[in-house]
Amino acid sequence: MTSSSRNRGPLRAVIMTSTGQDIRECTNCNSCDDWMAPGMDLTFGEVLRAAARDDPGALDNQTLWACDELLARVRCPSGIDIASVILALIHEAELRGQRTTDD
């Protein structure tokens, strides 16, 4: 991990800055956990909760790269724009060298 990626701050802050979404508002209702596509290893809820805890697993998972077909359809009862959060995490994973756009 480079020093510039470490200085970007906690994932919840990076997400808030780039999307305006406060992932701490997730109520763990599990509504988004029903949305799965082939290749996803975590549910959207698991990814959001990992990001809220600043868990590296929020960036190091297959869900970010396998969920494109669901992003336009998944809805959060708490009003979190899950698609924006996932796209921000993809961007952050690329910045931190977790995966490149060519993978």
C-alpha positions in Angstrom: 0.0 0.0 0.0 1.4 3.4 -0.9 1.5 6.3 1.5 -0.9 8.2 -0.6 -3.5 5.5 -0.3 -3.1 5.3 3.5 -3.6 9.0 3.8 -7.0 8.9 2.0 -8.7 8.2 5.3 -11.3 5.7 6.4 -13.5 4.2 3.7 -16.7 5.7 5.2 -15.1 9.2 4.9 -13.9 8.5 1.4 -17.4 7.4 0.4 -19.0 10.4 2.1 -16.7 12.8 0.3 -17.1 11.2 -3.1 -20.8 10.3 -3.0 -22.4 12.2 -0.2 -23.7 8.8 1.2 -23.3 8.1 4.9 -23.0 4.4 5.0 -23.4 4.5 8.8 -27.1 5.0 8.1 -27.3 1.3 7.1 -29.8 -0.2 9.5 -28.8 -3.8 8.8 -32.3 -4.6 7.5 -30.8 -7.1 5.1 -33.0 -6.0 2.2 -30.0 -5.6 -0.1 -28.7 -9.1 0.9 -31.2 -10.7 -1.4 -29.5 -9.2 -4.5 -26.8 -11.5 -5.7 -25.2 -12.2 -9.1 -22.9 -15.0 -10.2 -19.4 -14.3 -8.9 -20.4 -12.2 -5.9 -18.7 -13.4 -2.7 -20.3 -10.8 -0.4 -23.8 -9.3 -0.3 -24.2 -5.6 -0.7 -24.9 -5.3 3.0 -21.7 -7.1 3.9 -19.7 -4.7 1.7 -21.4 -1.7 3.2 -20.9 -2.9 6.8 -17.2 -3.7 6.0 -16.7 -0.2 4.5 -18.3 1.4 7.6 -15.8 -0.5 9.8 -13.0 0.4 7.5 -12.4 -3.3 6.9 -10.1 -4.0 4.0 -12.5 -6.7 2.9 -14.7 -3.9 1.5 -12.2 -3.4 -1.2 -10.8 -6.9 -1.5 -13.8 -8.9 -2.7 -15.3 -10.2 -5.9 -18.7 -8.5 -5.4 -17.3 -5.1 -6.6 -16.3 -6.6 -9.9 -19.3 -9.0 -10.4 -22.3 -6.8 -9.5 -22.7 -4.5 -12.6 -26.0 -6.0 -13.7 -27.6 -5.4 -10.3 -26.5 -1.8 -9.6 -29.4 -0.1 -11.4 -32.0 -2.3 -9.6 -30.9 -2.6 -6.0 -32.7 -0.3 -3.6 -32.0 0.5 0.1 -35.0 1.3 2.4 -32.7 3.6 4.3 -32.1 5.7 1.2 -28.4 4.8 0.7 -27.5 4.9 -3.0 -25.9 1.5 -3.1 -24.8 1.9 -6.7 -22.9 5.1 -5.9 -21.2 3.5 -2.9 -20.1 0.4 -4.9 -18.8 2.6 -7.7 -16.8 4.7 -5.1 -15.4 1.5 -3.6 -14.4 0.2 -7.0 -12.6 3.5 -7.7 -10.9 3.4 -4.2 -9.8 -0.2 -4.8 -8.2 0.9 -8.0 -6.5 3.8 -6.3 -5.2 1.6 -3.6 -3.9 -1.0 -6.1 -6.4 -3.7 -5.1 -7.4 -4.2 -8.7 -6.8 -2.3 -12.0 -9.4 -1.6 -14.6 -7.5 -4.1 -16.9 -8.0 -7.1 -14.6 
